[in-house]
């Protein structure tokens, strides 16, 4: 379990994943972009994001009890940061998308891991 915070600022990201301002809320139409640090400690924050695979489920449970399940349909294991705006920019598609973003490799952070999922 990982807290999903409403801020992707430096301090909140020490304690959980943060929603990128201006992106969709979980379970709503559009692209919900969530950023998280990839810590050196196994299992800490987005440390194991590199293990997520196409077909996996990502479940977000809101404080009001609403549950949103997304299915992973694309994993980009090493993206140049200059290309990141192509994945988190204005969402022109339809449907409910979730995009998870973290740095890689651990301790270096020269690239990004991107996980893209959709809610049925």
C-alpha positions as CSV (number, residue, x, y, z in Angstrom):
1,X,0.0,0.0,0.0
2,X,1.2,3.5,-0.9
3,X,-0.5,6.7,0.0
4,X,-1.6,8.8,-3.0
5,X,-1.2,12.4,-2.2
6,X,-2.7,15.4,-4.1
7,X,0.8,16.9,-4.6
8,X,3.8,15.9,-6.6
9,X,6.1,18.4,-4.8
10,X,9.4,17.4,-3.2
11,X,8.3,16.9,0.4
12,X,5.1,15.0,-0.2
13,X,6.9,12.6,-2.5
14,X,9.1,11.5,0.5
15,X,6.0,9.9,2.0
16,X,3.9,8.6,-0.9
17,X,3.1,9.0,-4.6
18,X,1.8,12.3,-5.8
19,X,-0.7,13.3,-8.4
20,X,0.6,15.7,-11.0
21,X,-1.4,19.0,-10.8
22,X,-3.8,19.5,-13.7
23,X,-4.3,15.8,-14.5
24,X,-7.4,13.8,-14.0
25,X,-8.5,12.4,-10.7
26,X,-8.5,8.6,-10.3
27,X,-11.6,7.0,-11.9
28,X,-12.4,10.0,-14.1
29,X,-12.1,10.7,-17.8
30,X,-8.6,11.7,-18.8
31,X,-5.1,10.9,-17.8
32,X,-4.3,10.6,-14.0
33,X,-0.5,11.1,-13.8
34,X,1.1,9.8,-10.6
35,X,4.8,10.5,-9.8
36,X,6.8,8.6,-7.2
37,X,10.4,8.3,-6.1
38,X,12.3,5.1,-6.8
39,X,14.0,4.6,-3.4
40,X,17.0,2.4,-2.9
41,X,15.2,0.3,-0.3
42,X,13.3,-2.7,-1.9
43,X,9.5,-2.1,-1.7
44,X,9.9,1.5,-0.7
45,X,7.7,3.9,-2.7
46,X,8.1,3.2,-6.5
47,X,11.2,1.0,-6.0
48,X,9.7,-2.0,-7.7
49,X,7.9,-0.2,-10.5
50,X,10.3,-1.9,-13.0
51,X,8.6,-5.2,-12.1
52,X,5.2,-4.1,-13.3
53,X,4.1,-5.9,-16.6
54,X,1.5,-5.6,-19.2
55,X,-1.7,-7.2,-17.9
56,X,-1.1,-6.4,-14.3
57,X,-3.7,-4.6,-12.2
58,X,-3.2,-1.4,-10.4
59,X,-5.8,-0.6,-7.7
60,X,-6.5,2.8,-6.2
61,X,-8.7,3.0,-3.1
62,X,-9.9,6.4,-2.3
63,X,-10.6,7.7,1.3
64,X,-14.4,7.5,0.6
65,X,-14.1,3.8,-0.2
66,X,-14.3,4.1,-4.0
67,X,-12.1,1.5,-5.7
68,X,-10.6,2.0,-9.2
69,X,-8.9,-0.8,-11.0
70,X,-6.6,-0.2,-14.0
71,X,-5.0,-2.7,-16.3
72,X,-1.5,-2.1,-17.5
73,X,-1.2,-2.0,-21.3
74,X,2.2,-0.4,-21.8
75,X,5.5,-0.3,-19.9
76,X,8.4,1.9,-21.0
77,X,11.4,0.8,-19.0
78,X,13.8,3.5,-19.9
79,X,12.5,6.8,-21.3
80,X,14.7,9.9,-22.0
81,X,13.3,12.6,-19.7
82,X,13.0,15.0,-22.7
83,X,10.3,12.7,-24.0
84,X,8.2,12.8,-20.8
85,X,5.9,15.6,-21.9
86,X,4.6,13.2,-24.7
87,X,3.2,10.9,-21.9
88,X,2.0,13.4,-19.3
89,X,0.9,16.3,-21.4
90,X,-2.6,17.2,-22.4
91,X,-4.6,13.9,-22.8
92,X,-6.4,13.9,-26.1
93,X,-7.7,10.3,-25.9
94,X,-10.9,9.0,-24.5
95,X,-11.3,6.8,-21.4
96,X,-9.8,6.7,-18.0
97,X,-6.0,6.4,-18.1
98,X,-3.4,6.1,-15.3
99,X,0.2,7.0,-16.0
100,X,2.9,6.1,-13.3
101,X,6.3,7.8,-13.5
102,X,9.5,7.2,-11.6
103,X,13.3,7.6,-12.2
104,X,15.7,4.9,-13.2
105,X,18.3,3.6,-12.6
106,X,18.0,3.6,-8.8
107,X,20.3,6.2,-7.3
108,X,21.1,7.8,-10.7
109,X,17.7,8.8,-12.1
110,X,19.0,9.7,-15.6
111,X,15.9,8.2,-17.3
112,X,12.2,7.5,-16.4
113,X,10.1,4.3,-16.1
114,X,6.6,4.9,-17.5
115,X,3.6,2.6,-16.8
116,X,0.4,3.3,-18.7
117,X,-2.9,1.6,-17.6
118,X,-6.5,2.0,-18.5
119,X,-9.7,1.5,-16.6
120,X,-12.3,-0.7,-18.2
